[in-house]
Amino acid sequence: MSATEKKFVYGIFNDDEVVVNAIGTLRKQGLKVKDVISPFPIHGLDHELGLARTRISICAFLYGMTGLSLALLMMYYMNIFDWPMDIGGKPSFAFYKNLPAFIPVTFESTVLCAAHGMVITFLLRSKILPGVEPHIIHPRMADDHFVMAIQVKDDTDIAKVESLVKAARSEEHTSELQS
């Protein structure tokens, strides 16, 4: 097994409470539970896995600020610099005096950029890209089964890990090498 390849044992479960309890049991045995694939969100799963709080809200803020900046820049350029027009006696030389009229467009541009940026970030981060075949461990893993991925250090531990997963009330288990 090379440095870039990782060996995983997958435990397939059919109950969410059993999965959450199995994580604690396997971690007490010294095993590294890398991930749980679930057909629906499980309350407390991220805490059991020891995952840190996500930083995706920072991305949403940055995408929103990009949309806000682009909207204000666009409206300044169009209404003040490029083609100033006197509409209803509003002064076209001062951007800040026209700003209340720009609020709806600014808000919509902020939401548009934040939403599209978050969708793209989600697709890239979760590796769900168009044209890429998904890695399917079990045919019913997104339907009604839960898959727990346990990283194994070397090939001699596979039988031990499989027996511990079976003792944790898994329905079935499998192992594979990933690069």
Secondary structure, 3 states (H helix, E strand, C coil): CCCCCEEEEEEEECCHHHHHHHHHHHHHCCCEEEEEECCCCCCCHHHHHCCCCCCHHHHHHHHHHHHHHHHHHHHHHHHHHHCCCCCCCCCCCCHHHHHHHHHHHHHHHHHHHHHHHHHHHHHHHCCCCCCCCCCCCCCCCCCCCEEEEEEECCHHHHHHHHHHHHHCCCCEEEEEEEC
